[in-house]
């Protein structure tokens, strides 16, 4: 952004960023005048220093005076995960998504560079992988999720970037490796397989985006005609929000992307370049020249094996945290909150959700300390700038009830492929995300 | 979106541009102040200088579009709906107006004495 000159772009940027901020914005706590700090000696532990953990730490520091706040995370790097797709599309370098946790950690926070190995909510303590037991008065679980590549038979993340095997999620290096394979595929054409797991997942729009981006690159190389793109949907829809699912169905029809409904990947043979899918009619094998593998996603083992997960229902098996969907407070352990990907709520494994979830959870936690009641509510807001070709995206925003919740009704249509949405995605989203980490947005 | 706090905008812009944000703000405010000062000193708009500034401004508008294309790895040719064309117009218009004001102010400051000679006949 070093080339911006004159007052010209300032105005434009202001307008654009207004829209960009809206993607991640919508925090009732943000607009309220800063409340006085609450004096407290409470011990607060935040398990996980990703987007949700850092945002929670920043906000707690602003709200509390004298509290002991500890973030536990072994990984030193911080990943801007919404940028992974752009890296895997060859549009941004690896550096775009990698920074360090300490860059965003506010003063007055203790960082323990270990990993929580055990949650003991009945004993109000966590145990790290070095065996250290840390007691707390309040716990915020922001561990993110576990990419269960091992659940796909024959899958090896070391093979990402070889023989047509791609997987955007596995990390910055995997995103770069996936781009190299996809770029090669765009030059040769062939069969491209896409899809998503049957589990809950982060940013359910990402596998769709990558299908559209690959389609566009094939067209740009003149190889779309000799290629076949197949999207393997895990159920009978393409997106959990019905109106968005219909729109994507129409776009896939327009782009000639075939859809194999109720196809869930169970295995892969990188040597033979075949993927195995579970379908209602039995096991199906499909050949590929390029595949974007999206693994099943579950709560991290430490959460899954703890009493924090759902005990019954659809989310019990994968261990997602049993939290109230409006407040992110644990249903059985009221001094525990779950934010970000690990939260067992119907929607919202995105940074845009974190943006709204964290202030709500922090509001309720601080109210507990102050002996008051908080009124803030998370309505399931999630946002996805769904890229439909290079240079255009649909701004899809929705809530728990599958309602569309456009930030600019009548101006930016939610189901229209627009440049302005692409502009927001490439320009304003990362700054808004970084401001969120610092508790400023 | 429920609320938009101006401080959120400031925070986002700081993340986006860093120190450049304050330099741009200074440039914008400086340009407007200089323009107002030139206007106040001369007591009128010097038409020929204004026309010249507007010509520069037209290029400024295109420069703004080029800048956006560079920053967003795309371009106005990707416009897909009315709001996109509106955005293209706003970018171009903002570039034009900003550059025009700056160009007028700079010319007025660099050649203050010649300003009077360029006044259109009344």
Interface residues (C-beta under 8 A of the other chain):
Chain A: X1 X2 X3 X4 X5 X6 X7 X8 X9 X10 X11 X12 X13 X14 X15 X16 X17 X18 X20 X21 X22 X25 X26 X27 X28 X30 X31 X91 X390 X391 X392 X407 X408 X411 X412 X413 X416 X417 X418 X419 X420 X422 X423 X426 X427 X428 X430 X431 X432 X434 X435 X438 X440 X441
Chain B: X1 X2 X3 X4 X5 X7 X8 X9 X11 X12 X13 X14 X15 X16 X17 X18 X20 X24 X25 X27 X28 X31 X60 X61 X63 X64 X67 X68 X70 X71 X72 X73 X74 X75 X76 X77 X78 X79 X80 X81 X83 X84 X87 X90 X91 X94 X95 X96 X97 X98 X99 X101 X102
